[in-house]
Amino acid sequence: MISVVQFTAPWCGPCKPVARALAELAPSFPEVAFAEIDVDADVEAGVRHDVLVLPTVLVLRDGEVIARLDGARGRDDYERTLREVVPAVE
């Protein structure tokens, strides 16, 4: 199973457009689970995944990190990364 996890916080301004970009991409990748983790609410998750910058987006396959994007990126960067690991449904 492939999942995309965005590490975020309520005060993180750049996290909002990243969340929108991932939400826009989700319908093209129905076999991918998308989730957000608030690092203020779940400090352990942030520590466990060495999250030092917000937003951080991890792509995981069966729980193992296969791609990491630190900092805010454009929608194209997230789409390109996902297309490398799972084909989109047209």
Biotite code that builds the C-alpha atoms (Angstrom):
import biotite.structure as struc

atoms = struc.array([
    struc.Atom([0.000, 0.000, 0.000], chain_id="A", res_id=1, res_name="MET", atom_name="CA", element="C"),
    struc.Atom([1.209, 3.485, -0.859], chain_id="A", res_id=2, res_name="ILE", atom_name="CA", element="C"),
    struc.Atom([0.377, 6.450, 1.318], chain_id="A", res_id=3, res_name="SER", atom_name="CA", element="C"),
    struc.Atom([1.179, 10.150, 1.269], chain_id="A", res_id=4, res_name="VAL", atom_name="CA", element="C"),
    struc.Atom([1.498, 11.883, 4.609], chain_id="A", res_id=5, res_name="VAL", atom_name="CA", element="C"),
    struc.Atom([1.776, 15.636, 4.989], chain_id="A", res_id=6, res_name="GLN", atom_name="CA", element="C"),
    struc.Atom([3.237, 16.810, 8.276], chain_id="A", res_id=7, res_name="PHE", atom_name="CA", element="C"),
    struc.Atom([1.633, 20.125, 9.115], chain_id="A", res_id=8, res_name="THR", atom_name="CA", element="C"),
    struc.Atom([0.569, 22.471, 11.910], chain_id="A", res_id=9, res_name="ALA", atom_name="CA", element="C"),
    struc.Atom([-2.294, 24.955, 12.240], chain_id="A", res_id=10, res_name="PRO", atom_name="CA", element="C"),
    struc.Atom([0.140, 27.900, 12.274], chain_id="A", res_id=11, res_name="TRP", atom_name="CA", element="C"),
    struc.Atom([2.006, 26.757, 9.126], chain_id="A", res_id=12, res_name="CYS", atom_name="CA", element="C"),
    struc.Atom([1.055, 29.121, 6.291], chain_id="A", res_id=13, res_name="GLY", atom_name="CA", element="C"),
    struc.Atom([2.888, 27.239, 3.506], chain_id="A", res_id=14, res_name="PRO", atom_name="CA", element="C"),
    struc.Atom([1.158, 24.000, 4.575], chain_id="A", res_id=15, res_name="CYS", atom_name="CA", element="C"),
    struc.Atom([-2.226, 25.191, 3.303], chain_id="A", res_id=16, res_name="LYS", atom_name="CA", element="C"),
    struc.Atom([-1.400, 25.381, -0.431], chain_id="A", res_id=17, res_name="PRO", atom_name="CA", element="C"),
    struc.Atom([0.440, 22.059, -0.166], chain_id="A", res_id=18, res_name="VAL", atom_name="CA", element="C"),
    struc.Atom([-2.668, 20.465, 1.362], chain_id="A", res_id=19, res_name="ALA", atom_name="CA", element="C"),
    struc.Atom([-4.756, 21.899, -1.506], chain_id="A", res_id=20, res_name="ARG", atom_name="CA", element="C"),
    struc.Atom([-2.313, 20.543, -4.110], chain_id="A", res_id=21, res_name="ALA", atom_name="CA", element="C"),
    struc.Atom([-2.397, 17.070, -2.558], chain_id="A", res_id=22, res_name="LEU", atom_name="CA", element="C"),
    struc.Atom([-6.216, 17.177, -2.376], chain_id="A", res_id=23, res_name="ALA", atom_name="CA", element="C"),
    struc.Atom([-6.319, 18.060, -6.086], chain_id="A", res_id=24, res_name="GLU", atom_name="CA", element="C"),
    struc.Atom([-4.020, 15.126, -6.910], chain_id="A", res_id=25, res_name="LEU", atom_name="CA", element="C"),
    struc.Atom([-5.873, 12.549, -4.794], chain_id="A", res_id=26, res_name="ALA", atom_name="CA", element="C"),
    struc.Atom([-8.603, 11.721, -7.391], chain_id="A", res_id=27, res_name="PRO", atom_name="CA", element="C"),
    struc.Atom([-5.900, 10.825, -9.947], chain_id="A", res_id=28, res_name="SER", atom_name="CA", element="C"),
    struc.Atom([-4.353, 8.371, -7.483], chain_id="A", res_id=29, res_name="PHE", atom_name="CA", element="C"),
    struc.Atom([-7.301, 6.442, -5.980], chain_id="A", res_id=30, res_name="PRO", atom_name="CA", element="C"),
    struc.Atom([-5.065, 3.593, -4.819], chain_id="A", res_id=31, res_name="GLU", atom_name="CA", element="C"),
    struc.Atom([-3.006, 5.988, -2.671], chain_id="A", res_id=32, res_name="VAL", atom_name="CA", element="C"),
    struc.Atom([-4.063, 6.900, 0.868], chain_id="A", res_id=33, res_name="ALA", atom_name="CA", element="C"),
    struc.Atom([-3.590, 10.593, 1.660], chain_id="A", res_id=34, res_name="PHE", atom_name="CA", element="C"),
    struc.Atom([-3.290, 11.816, 5.255], chain_id="A", res_id=35, res_name="ALA", atom_name="CA", element="C"),
    struc.Atom([-2.152, 14.766, 7.339], chain_id="A", res_id=36, res_name="GLU", atom_name="CA", element="C"),
    struc.Atom([-0.402, 14.696, 10.697], chain_id="A", res_id=37, res_name="ILE", atom_name="CA", element="C"),
    struc.Atom([-0.470, 17.779, 12.919], chain_id="A", res_id=38, res_name="ASP", atom_name="CA", element="C"),
    struc.Atom([2.973, 17.803, 14.545], chain_id="A", res_id=39, res_name="VAL", atom_name="CA", element="C"),
    struc.Atom([1.680, 19.943, 17.411], chain_id="A", res_id=40, res_name="ASP", atom_name="CA", element="C"),
    struc.Atom([-0.890, 17.264, 18.265], chain_id="A", res_id=41, res_name="ALA", atom_name="CA", element="C"),
    struc.Atom([1.357, 14.267, 17.468], chain_id="A", res_id=42, res_name="ASP", atom_name="CA", element="C"),
    struc.Atom([4.897, 15.281, 18.377], chain_id="A", res_id=43, res_name="VAL", atom_name="CA", element="C"),
    struc.Atom([6.053, 11.637, 18.422], chain_id="A", res_id=44, res_name="GLU", atom_name="CA", element="C"),
    struc.Atom([5.194, 11.151, 14.737], chain_id="A", res_id=45, res_name="ALA", atom_name="CA", element="C"),
    struc.Atom([7.233, 14.192, 13.766], chain_id="A", res_id=46, res_name="GLY", atom_name="CA", element="C"),
    struc.Atom([10.197, 13.009, 15.821], chain_id="A", res_id=47, res_name="VAL", atom_name="CA", element="C"),
    struc.Atom([9.924, 9.442, 14.506], chain_id="A", res_id=48, res_name="ARG", atom_name="CA", element="C"),
    struc.Atom([10.099, 10.681, 10.907], chain_id="A", res_id=49, res_name="HIS", atom_name="CA", element="C"),
    struc.Atom([12.767, 13.363, 11.509], chain_id="A", res_id=50, res_name="ASP", atom_name="CA", element="C"),
    struc.Atom([10.450, 16.201, 10.497], chain_id="A", res_id=51, res_name="VAL", atom_name="CA", element="C"),
    struc.Atom([12.469, 19.394, 10.903], chain_id="A", res_id=52, res_name="LEU", atom_name="CA", element="C"),
    struc.Atom([10.690, 21.555, 8.310], chain_id="A", res_id=53, res_name="VAL", atom_name="CA", element="C"),
    struc.Atom([7.010, 22.192, 7.675], chain_id="A", res_id=54, res_name="LEU", atom_name="CA", element="C"),
    struc.Atom([5.479, 21.174, 5.463], chain_id="A", res_id=55, res_name="PRO", atom_name="CA", element="C"),
    struc.Atom([7.150, 17.806, 4.998], chain_id="A", res_id=56, res_name="THR", atom_name="CA", element="C"),
    struc.Atom([5.505, 15.261, 2.710], chain_id="A", res_id=57, res_name="VAL", atom_name="CA", element="C"),
    struc.Atom([6.451, 11.593, 2.895], chain_id="A", res_id=58, res_name="LEU", atom_name="CA", element="C"),
    struc.Atom([5.486, 8.930, 0.389], chain_id="A", res_id=59, res_name="VAL", atom_name="CA", element="C"),
    struc.Atom([5.451, 5.503, 2.006], chain_id="A", res_id=60, res_name="LEU", atom_name="CA", element="C"),
    struc.Atom([5.144, 2.005, 0.591], chain_id="A", res_id=61, res_name="ARG", atom_name="CA", element="C"),
    struc.Atom([4.085, -0.522, 3.213], chain_id="A", res_id=62, res_name="ASP", atom_name="CA", element="C"),
    struc.Atom([5.226, 1.869, 5.939], chain_id="A", res_id=63, res_name="GLY", atom_name="CA", element="C"),
    struc.Atom([8.697, 2.482, 4.475], chain_id="A", res_id=64, res_name="GLU", atom_name="CA", element="C"),
    struc.Atom([9.609, 5.971, 3.250], chain_id="A", res_id=65, res_name="VAL", atom_name="CA", element="C"),
    struc.Atom([10.268, 5.902, -0.502], chain_id="A", res_id=66, res_name="ILE", atom_name="CA", element="C"),
    struc.Atom([10.184, 9.666, -1.139], chain_id="A", res_id=67, res_name="ALA", atom_name="CA", element="C"),
    struc.Atom([10.536, 12.768, 1.005], chain_id="A", res_id=68, res_name="ARG", atom_name="CA", element="C"),
    struc.Atom([9.765, 16.358, 0.047], chain_id="A", res_id=69, res_name="LEU", atom_name="CA", element="C"),
    struc.Atom([10.818, 18.893, 2.684], chain_id="A", res_id=70, res_name="ASP", atom_name="CA", element="C"),
    struc.Atom([9.415, 22.406, 2.512], chain_id="A", res_id=71, res_name="GLY", atom_name="CA", element="C"),
    struc.Atom([6.649, 23.784, 0.332], chain_id="A", res_id=72, res_name="ALA", atom_name="CA", element="C"),
    struc.Atom([6.803, 22.643, -3.280], chain_id="A", res_id=73, res_name="ARG", atom_name="CA", element="C"),
    struc.Atom([4.663, 23.200, -6.319], chain_id="A", res_id=74, res_name="GLY", atom_name="CA", element="C"),
    struc.Atom([1.893, 20.807, -7.297], chain_id="A", res_id=75, res_name="ARG", atom_name="CA", element="C"),
    struc.Atom([4.042, 19.517, -10.181], chain_id="A", res_id=76, res_name="ASP", atom_name="CA", element="C"),
    struc.Atom([6.727, 18.270, -7.776], chain_id="A", res_id=77, res_name="ASP", atom_name="CA", element="C"),
    struc.Atom([4.201, 16.197, -5.828], chain_id="A", res_id=78, res_name="TYR", atom_name="CA", element="C"),
    struc.Atom([2.591, 14.881, -9.004], chain_id="A", res_id=79, res_name="GLU", atom_name="CA", element="C"),
    struc.Atom([5.956, 13.920, -10.519], chain_id="A", res_id=80, res_name="ARG", atom_name="CA", element="C"),
    struc.Atom([6.958, 12.103, -7.330], chain_id="A", res_id=81, res_name="THR", atom_name="CA", element="C"),
    struc.Atom([3.683, 10.174, -7.234], chain_id="A", res_id=82, res_name="LEU", atom_name="CA", element="C"),
    struc.Atom([3.895, 9.231, -10.914], chain_id="A", res_id=83, res_name="ARG", atom_name="CA", element="C"),
    struc.Atom([7.332, 7.746, -10.239], chain_id="A", res_id=84, res_name="GLU", atom_name="CA", element="C"),
    struc.Atom([5.882, 5.295, -7.711], chain_id="A", res_id=85, res_name="VAL", atom_name="CA", element="C"),
    struc.Atom([2.318, 4.643, -8.910], chain_id="A", res_id=86, res_name="VAL", atom_name="CA", element="C"),
    struc.Atom([0.643, 5.145, -12.271], chain_id="A", res_id=87, res_name="PRO", atom_name="CA", element="C"),
    struc.Atom([-2.254, 7.600, -12.300], chain_id="A", res_id=88, res_name="ALA", atom_name="CA", element="C"),
    struc.Atom([-5.732, 6.521, -13.307], chain_id="A", res_id=89, res_name="VAL", atom_name="CA", element="C"),
    struc.Atom([-6.896, 8.611, -16.238], chain_id="A", res_id=90, res_name="GLU", atom_name="CA", element="C"),
])
